[in-house]
């Protein structure tokens, strides 16, 4: 599977997780900003990290999480973590 295909699959799974976490009335895409569009606060981010850790069996570093501004940032850090395991 090529890298863009892997990122697309990961993005779909992340959006599905976030859609279940946030209210169904919000439309979530890769461009969605965590704070501005999804109204995520620090507690939400911690819970999102825990969901991702559990779902994908990875540990995201605090450095990666601190760089999150959008759904695309989450996808990129997750793909980066998965590639580091290979």
HUHU-V341583 format. One record per backbone hydrogen bond with DSSP energy under -1.0 kcal/mol. CO is the residue of the C=O (numbers start at 1). NH is the residue of the N-H. E is the energy in kcal/mol with one decimal. If there is no record, write none. Layout:
# HUHU-V341583
co & nh & e
CO & NH & E
CO & NH & E
This chain:
# HUHU-V341583
co & nh & e
2 & 6 & -2.3
3 & 7 & -2.8
4 & 8 & -2.2
5 & 9 & -2.1
6 & 10 & -2.6
7 & 11 & -3.0
8 & 12 & -2.2
9 & 13 & -2.0
10 & 14 & -2.8
11 & 15 & -2.8
12 & 16 & -2.1
13 & 17 & -2.3
14 & 18 & -2.9
15 & 19 & -2.6
16 & 20 & -1.7
17 & 21 & -1.6
18 & 22 & -3.3
23 & 26 & -1.6
29 & 32 & -1.4
30 & 72 & -1.9
32 & 71 & -2.2
33 & 37 & -1.3
33 & 38 & -1.7
34 & 40 & -2.6
41 & 45 & -2.2
42 & 46 & -2.1
43 & 47 & -2.3
44 & 48 & -2.7
45 & 49 & -2.7
46 & 50 & -2.2
47 & 51 & -2.2
48 & 52 & -2.6
49 & 53 & -2.9
50 & 54 & -2.2
51 & 55 & -2.8
52 & 56 & -2.9
53 & 57 & -1.1
61 & 65 & -2.3
62 & 66 & -2.3
64 & 67 & -1.0
65 & 68 & -1.6
69 & 34 & -2.0
70 & 74 & -1.4
71 & 75 & -2.4
72 & 76 & -2.7
73 & 77 & -2.3
74 & 78 & -2.3
75 & 79 & -2.7
76 & 80 & -2.4
77 & 81 & -2.1
78 & 82 & -2.5
79 & 83 & -2.5
80 & 84 & -1.7
